Amino acid sequence: MAKQKPTSRAARRTAAQKKSPARKTAHKTAPKPTARKKLKAKGREVPQPRRARPKQRIAISHHRDEDFKADGLRTYAKYRDLGIADASQGLARAHVIRLVGPCNPEEVSKLHFHDVDFQMVYVLKGWIKTYMEGHGETVMREGSAWTQPPRIRHLVMDYSDDVELLEVILPADFETVELTA
């Protein structure tokens, strides 16, 4: 059976273009024309390059009563530094805090905030009553943990004579701002 020639002029032109060697070459090398323009994907953020983190080392700290020092932020507290600030080159600080009893509300109940990126406290022993702006008063007992958002106003209201807290803060060095009434 013989091939039939296309009958319409448009069909003949299409058939001729398919056979044309120039058309075949152009089709393979030239980019396809398009009416679409590239759009940025909505909701996707361009990933930022990761900043170099300081080299960290291992920090090991074993419990020793003589490591509790009265050289920290509060005069009514003793701090046992866990070596995290040095090991992380200032990325974070962790210490165990013993609040010295009995609690004197006139001394401890001062509204303040810490200029930090992150702060978490865990009650190792005893209990502590705190106030945090927007949250109110809360009694935290052994096993309780909480985070304090950056710059949240808070204060210590009361605590047991045997309270011990584990505190983790980023960065290691930060400012505490005491507020007046």
Beta strands, then each sheet from edge to edge (+ up, - down):
strand 1: 77-81
strand 2: 93-99
strand 3: 112-115
strand 4: 118-125
strand 5: 127-132
strand 6: 136-141
strand 7: 145-147
strand 8: 154-159
strand 9: 164-170
strand 10: 175-178
sheet 1: 1+ 2- 9+ 4- 7+
sheet 2: 3+ 10-
sheet 3: 6+ 5- 8+
end
